[in-house]
Amino acid sequence: MKDVDSTIIGRVELVDFIDGDVFGLHAKIDTGAYRSSIWATNIYEKDGILHFALLGPKSPNYSGEEIQTKEYKVVEVENSFGHKQDRYSVFLRVRIKGKLIKSNFTLANRELKTYSALIGRKMLRKRFVVDVATGEPLPDEELNGDNNL
């Protein structure tokens, strides 16, 4: 594995989103996803500025802090079922396993998902090695997993 950092992360990690004052959020590490994504609410554009908040009021990690940025674009995202959707894409500063990274995230409604944030290959590449046997999964997610028979 040439040019790859040896920092090992698990299938779920605690992530801090510096922008938005969100700390200790369980994020799913998804090597099948190209882009990273985070649950965002109160999204609107005004005078060339994108406004949004990370997460939503139902999340215990929700700070309610509004983030504003002029650096954004709309990208087409395709899920594993082939459904395409346009989403806003922004850069956010995140800390994972002690590394501070500025990376691209799409803003999505992840309210009904087990994990409010998903970390994709674009952010993982040359920074982390994923070991699916480790990490910080939520207890409920563990209960829904496969059992050895």
HUNOR-V529577 format. One record per residue. N is the residue number from 1. RES is the residue in one letter. PSI is psi in whole degrees, -180 to 180 (999 if undefined). Layout:
N|RES|PSI / N|RES|PSI
This chain:
1|M|81 / 2|K|138 / 3|D|24 / 4|V|132 / 5|D|151 / 6|S|7 / 7|T|122 / 8|I|132 / 9|I|160 / 10|G|-171 / 11|R|-15 / 12|V|134 / 13|E|156 / 14|L|127 / 15|V|140 / 16|D|129 / 17|F|99 / 18|I|-46 / 19|D|116 / 20|G|-4 / 21|D|48 / 22|V|119 / 23|F|143 / 24|G|36 / 25|L|130 / 26|H|121 / 27|A|136 / 28|K|131 / 29|I|116 / 30|D|97 / 31|T|-9 / 32|G|-14 / 33|A|137 / 34|Y|-51 / 35|R|157 / 36|S|155 / 37|S|151 / 38|I|148 / 39|W|128 / 40|A|149 / 41|T|172 / 42|N|44 / 43|I|126 / 44|Y|154 / 45|E|139 / 46|K|124 / 47|D|43 / 48|G|11 / 49|I|133 / 50|L|129 / 51|H|140 / 52|F|165 / 53|A|144 / 54|L|139 / 55|L|-159 / 56|G|168 / 57|P|-23 / 58|K|-9 / 59|S|134 / 60|P|-17 / 61|N|-2 / 62|Y|127 / 63|S|-23 / 64|G|-2 / 65|E|128 / 66|E|133 / 67|I|139 / 68|Q|138 / 69|T|145 / 70|K|-15 / 71|E|92 / 72|Y|163 / 73|K|169 / 74|V|129 / 75|V|155 / 76|E|126 / 77|V|136 / 78|E|127 / 79|N|180 / 80|S|-15 / 81|F|1 / 82|G|2 / 83|H|129 / 84|K|145 / 85|Q|141 / 86|D|134 / 87|R|153 / 88|Y|144 / 89|S|128 / 90|V|162 / 91|F|133 / 92|L|147 / 93|R|126 / 94|V|153 / 95|R|125 / 96|I|126 / 97|K|40 / 98|G|-6 / 99|K|129 / 100|L|123 / 101|I|137 / 102|K|116 / 103|S|164 / 104|N|132 / 105|F|141 / 106|T|149 / 107|L|127 / 108|A|163 / 109|N|100 / 110|R|21 / 111|E|-38 / 112|L|1 / 113|K|154 / 114|T|-41 / 115|Y|132 / 116|S|-15 / 117|A|148 / 118|L|130 / 119|I|118 / 120|G|180 / 121|R|-35 / 122|K|-38 / 123|M|-32 / 124|L|-34 / 125|R|127 / 126|K|13 / 127|R|-35 / 128|F|155 / 129|V|132 / 130|V|126 / 131|D|106 / 132|V|-11 / 133|A|-4 / 134|T|179 / 135|G|-169 / 136|E|58 / 137|P|155 / 138|L|144 / 139|P|-40 / 140|D|-38 / 141|E|-38 / 142|E|-40 / 143|L|-27 / 144|N|1 / 145|G|175 / 146|D|151 / 147|N|148 / 148|N|129 / 149|L|999
